[in-house]
Amino acid sequence: DTFKRIVSRNKASLAEKKEINNANNYREQYVTDQVLRQVLLGENLLEVVYPDISIDTDNEFCPRCNFYLSDDDVVAGWSAGNSQEYKTECPNCLTKFVPHFCVQSTLPSFVGSRGPSSALFCERLSPWVLKKELRSVISGGIEDLLSPEWRERESKNAVLWWNLILSFMRYRFPFTFLLQGSFSSSLIAPTPDDEENLDSMI
């Protein structure tokens, strides 16, 4: 599926087996047909906005023991509910360190960590840290978060936005609204099946 394609591009051969297992775990998460349609719409639109998009989450090694951490290992090492903890914990030696992921696209205007057209290296934020960081962004409204200009203005904004995209993708939440700023027409609208279901409930 689209999610597997996006997160499996440019994987290191060492992580290939674990990456496949992780992709299968993502697919096994149950969502309703209506939610799945919106999730797939968002993933397809993401590829429209960012051609050849690649989100590499499975290239993490412990800086102390060099143990390979899959994306699931990184998530399992977070301190649940702690919005002050930016680090994950290595399951092998218990060393805490800040995890990262990498985003790449062939979009000419894509700005990475080393300037235009380079890869963007992002600190991986737990849901609790991400929630804290986003509060200041949306305190005056959500418009900045939806604006492509906002996330291209500085790397911190881009890191927050891509963390949000990655979290929504991992947990299979629809994120089409996060791409609205890149389209002139409204992306949020009921599908025909959704409208039929609403009619049957009235």
C-alpha positions as CSV (number, residue, x, y, z in Angstrom):
1,D,0.0,0.0,0.0
2,T,1.0,3.7,-0.2
3,F,2.1,3.9,3.4
4,K,4.5,0.9,3.0
5,R,5.8,2.4,-0.2
6,I,6.6,5.8,1.4
7,V,8.3,4.4,4.5
8,S,10.1,1.6,2.7
9,R,12.0,3.6,0.1
10,N,15.8,3.8,0.5
11,K,16.0,1.3,3.4
12,A,19.4,-0.1,4.5
13,S,19.7,-3.8,3.6
14,L,20.6,-4.6,7.3
15,A,17.1,-3.4,8.3
16,E,15.1,-5.0,5.5
17,K,13.6,-7.9,7.4
18,K,12.6,-5.8,10.4
19,E,11.2,-3.1,8.0
20,I,8.9,-5.7,6.4
21,N,7.6,-6.9,9.8
22,N,7.0,-3.3,10.8
23,A,5.0,-2.6,7.6
24,N,2.9,-5.6,8.3
25,N,2.2,-4.4,11.8
26,Y,1.0,-1.1,10.4
27,R,-1.4,-2.8,8.0
28,E,-2.8,-5.0,10.8
29,Q,-4.1,-1.9,12.7
30,Y,-7.9,-1.9,12.2
31,V,-9.7,1.1,10.9
32,T,-13.2,1.3,9.4
33,D,-13.6,1.5,5.6
34,Q,-14.5,5.1,5.8
35,V,-11.4,6.0,7.8
36,L,-9.2,3.9,5.5
37,R,-10.4,5.8,2.5
38,Q,-9.5,9.1,4.1
39,V,-6.1,7.7,5.2
40,L,-5.3,6.5,1.7
41,L,-6.4,9.8,0.2
42,G,-4.0,11.6,2.5
43,E,-1.1,9.3,1.6
44,N,-1.8,9.7,-2.1
45,L,-2.1,13.5,-1.8
46,L,1.2,13.5,0.1
47,E,2.9,11.9,-2.9
48,V,1.3,14.5,-5.1
49,V,2.6,17.4,-3.0
50,Y,6.0,15.8,-2.4
51,P,6.9,13.6,-5.5
52,D,8.9,10.5,-4.6
53,I,8.5,11.1,-0.9
54,S,10.6,8.9,1.3
55,I,10.3,8.8,5.1
56,D,13.1,6.6,6.6
57,T,12.3,5.6,10.2
58,D,14.3,2.4,10.3
59,N,17.9,3.5,10.2
60,E,18.5,4.1,13.9
61,F,21.5,2.7,15.9
62,C,22.3,3.2,19.6
63,P,25.2,5.6,19.9
64,R,26.7,3.5,22.7
65,C,26.3,-0.2,21.7
66,N,25.5,0.2,18.0
67,F,22.3,-1.9,18.5
68,Y,19.9,-1.5,15.6
69,L,16.5,0.0,16.6
70,S,13.4,-0.5,14.5
71,D,10.7,2.1,14.5
72,D,8.8,0.0,17.0
73,D,11.9,-0.1,19.3
74,V,12.1,3.7,19.2
75,V,8.4,4.0,20.1
76,A,8.7,1.4,22.9
77,G,11.6,3.3,24.4
78,W,9.7,6.5,24.9
79,S,8.5,7.6,28.4
80,A,4.8,7.4,28.2
81,G,3.0,10.6,29.1
82,N,6.3,12.5,29.7
83,S,6.3,15.7,27.6
84,Q,9.7,16.7,28.8
85,E,11.6,13.6,27.6
86,Y,13.0,13.9,24.1
87,K,14.9,10.7,24.2
88,T,14.2,7.0,23.6
89,E,15.8,4.1,25.4
90,C,17.9,1.4,23.7
91,P,16.4,-2.0,24.5
92,N,19.9,-3.5,24.5
93,C,22.0,-1.3,26.8
94,L,19.3,1.1,28.2
95,T,21.2,4.2,27.0
96,K,18.9,7.1,26.3
97,F,19.4,9.2,23.1
98,V,17.4,11.4,20.8
99,P,16.2,9.4,17.8
100,H,15.9,10.7,14.3
101,F,14.2,10.1,10.9
102,C,14.9,11.3,7.4
103,V,12.6,12.8,4.8
104,Q,13.4,13.1,1.1
105,S,11.6,14.3,-2.0
106,T,12.4,15.2,-5.6
107,L,10.3,18.3,-5.3
108,P,12.6,21.2,-6.5
109,S,11.5,23.5,-3.7
110,F,12.0,20.9,-1.0
111,V,14.4,22.3,1.6
112,G,16.4,19.8,3.7
113,S,18.9,20.1,6.5
114,R,21.6,21.2,4.0
115,G,19.6,23.4,1.8
116,P,17.3,23.0,-1.2
117,S,16.9,19.4,-2.6
118,S,18.8,17.8,0.3
119,A,17.4,15.3,2.8
120,L,15.7,16.7,6.0
121,F,16.9,15.1,9.2
122,C,14.3,15.4,11.9
123,E,14.4,14.6,15.6
124,R,11.7,12.0,16.3
125,L,9.3,13.3,18.9
126,S,7.0,11.2,21.1
127,P,3.2,12.1,20.9
128,W,3.5,13.8,24.3
129,V,6.4,16.0,23.3
130,L,4.8,16.7,19.9
131,K,1.6,17.9,21.6
132,K,3.6,20.2,23.9
133,E,5.6,21.7,20.9
134,L,2.4,22.2,18.8
135,R,0.5,24.1,21.5
136,S,2.5,27.3,20.9
137,V,2.1,26.9,17.1
138,I,-1.7,26.6,17.2
139,S,-2.4,28.9,20.1
140,G,-3.6,31.6,17.7
141,G,-5.3,29.2,15.2
142,I,-4.4,26.3,12.9
143,E,-3.7,28.4,9.8
144,D,0.1,28.5,10.2
145,L,0.3,24.7,10.6
146,L,-1.6,24.2,7.3
147,S,0.5,26.7,5.4
148,P,3.3,25.3,3.2
149,E,5.1,28.6,3.6
150,W,5.2,28.1,7.4
151,R,6.8,24.7,7.3
152,E,9.3,25.9,4.7
153,R,10.2,29.1,6.7
154,E,12.5,27.3,9.1
155,S,13.7,23.8,9.8
156,K,12.0,23.7,13.3
157,N,8.6,24.1,11.7
158,A,9.3,21.4,9.1
159,V,10.4,19.0,11.8
160,L,7.2,19.5,13.8
161,W,5.0,19.1,10.6
162,W,6.8,16.0,9.5
163,N,6.6,14.5,13.0
164,L,2.8,15.2,12.9
165,I,2.5,13.5,9.5
166,L,4.6,10.5,10.6
167,S,2.5,10.1,13.8
168,F,-0.8,10.2,11.9
169,M,0.5,7.7,9.4
170,R,1.8,5.3,12.0
171,Y,-1.4,5.2,13.9
172,R,-3.6,5.3,10.8
173,F,-5.3,8.7,11.4
174,P,-6.6,10.7,8.5
175,F,-4.3,13.7,7.8
176,T,-5.7,15.1,4.6
177,F,-6.5,18.4,6.4
178,L,-2.7,18.9,7.0
179,L,-2.2,19.2,3.2
180,Q,-5.1,21.7,2.7
181,G,-2.7,24.6,2.3
182,S,-1.3,23.1,-0.9
183,F,-4.6,22.9,-2.6
184,S,-7.1,25.6,-3.6
185,S,-10.2,23.4,-3.3
186,S,-11.5,21.9,-0.1
187,L,-10.0,18.4,0.6
188,I,-12.5,17.7,3.4
189,A,-15.7,16.3,2.1
190,P,-17.9,13.2,2.8
191,T,-17.5,10.4,0.3
192,P,-20.7,9.0,-1.3
193,D,-20.7,6.0,1.0
194,D,-20.3,8.3,4.0
195,E,-23.3,10.4,2.9
196,E,-25.4,7.2,2.5
197,N,-24.5,6.1,6.0
198,L,-25.4,9.5,7.4
199,D,-28.8,9.4,5.6
200,S,-29.5,5.9,7.0
201,M,-28.8,7.2,10.6
202,I,-31.3,10.1,10.3
